[in-house]
Amino acid sequence: MRISKHFTYQELACRHCGIAAVDPVLVCCLEDLRKRIGQPLPVISGYRCPQHNRAVGGAPRSFHVLGQAADIPRGLVRPAVATAAGFRGLGTRDGWVTHVDVRPHPARWVYS
């Protein structure tokens, strides 16, 4: 089942419980980002229920639990492109975005 033109419910659902409690703003930004990069945008992790978030070592107040974050493969998106698509939270590794979210205030961090 599609949640938007290019993303399915299953892609954004929790890998543990199958629920996809996803913020529509996240989906709109993912669609915009996909359009900007001109190719499919795989989602590694979207919504996470609290139990799954704990199991994968997610931050206790993770935006994944709020349905406002997605992890994507490294090597597809540069920070400026993600910001232009409306994402406010960006986690990067080696100069490539790996985490995007739609938090209310801008935040950036680097994974080592």
Secondary structure, DSSP 8 states (H G I E B T S, - for coil): -BSSSS-BHHHHS-TTT------HHHHHHHHHHHHHHTS----SB----HHHHHHTT--TT-TTTTT-EEE--TTS--HHHHHHTT--EEEEETTEEEEEE--SS-EEEE--
